[in-house]
Amino acid sequence: MTGGVPDYSYADFILDYRRGFFRNLLVLIAANGNMSDGVFESSLTPGLQALCSRMQTLIDWDCGELIPD
């Protein structure tokens, strides 16, 4: 091999990529959970937009199957 990481397949890369979508999810949930109720009345806040976007990504990449039973 002339470059790159030996013994790291494309399938392993995709698996690690999907696992990475869980990164900072707890921070997004906690940050939104600590906001006052009135914040959510008018529209989606940037924090809630980020959380919704991350959740949609988890759905799109079928990341739920990575969570053990």
C-alpha positions in Angstrom: 0.0 0.0 0.0 1.4 3.4 -0.9 -0.6 5.5 1.5 -3.6 5.4 3.8 -4.4 3.1 6.6 -3.6 -0.6 6.1 -6.3 -3.2 7.0 -9.1 -0.6 7.1 -11.8 -1.5 4.6 -14.3 0.9 3.1 -17.0 -1.0 5.1 -15.2 -0.3 8.3 -14.9 3.3 7.3 -18.7 3.5 6.7 -19.4 1.8 10.1 -17.2 4.3 11.9 -18.7 7.1 10.0 -22.2 6.0 11.1 -21.1 5.6 14.7 -19.7 9.2 14.6 -23.2 10.6 14.1 -23.9 9.7 17.8 -21.1 12.0 18.8 -22.3 15.1 20.8 -25.9 13.9 20.6 -26.1 13.9 24.4 -24.8 17.5 24.4 -27.5 18.6 22.0 -30.2 16.8 24.0 -29.0 18.3 27.3 -28.7 21.8 25.8 -32.2 21.8 24.5 -33.6 20.2 27.6 -32.2 23.1 29.7 -34.0 25.8 27.7 -37.1 27.5 29.1 -40.5 26.5 27.7 -41.1 29.9 26.1 -38.2 29.5 23.8 -39.9 26.9 21.7 -43.2 28.7 21.2 -42.4 30.8 18.2 -40.1 28.7 16.0 -37.3 26.2 16.1 -34.3 27.6 17.8 -30.8 26.9 16.3 -30.2 24.3 19.0 -33.4 22.5 18.3 -32.7 22.7 14.6 -29.3 21.1 15.2 -30.9 18.4 17.2 -33.6 17.7 14.6 -30.9 17.6 11.9 -28.8 15.1 13.8 -31.8 12.9 14.5 -32.7 12.9 10.8 -29.2 12.0 9.9 -29.4 9.0 12.4 -32.6 7.9 10.7 -31.2 8.4 7.1 -28.1 6.4 7.9 -30.1 3.7 9.8 -27.9 4.2 12.9 -30.5 2.7 15.2 -29.3 -0.8 14.2 -25.9 0.1 15.7 -27.5 0.2 19.2 -27.3 -3.2 20.9 -30.4 -4.8 22.1 
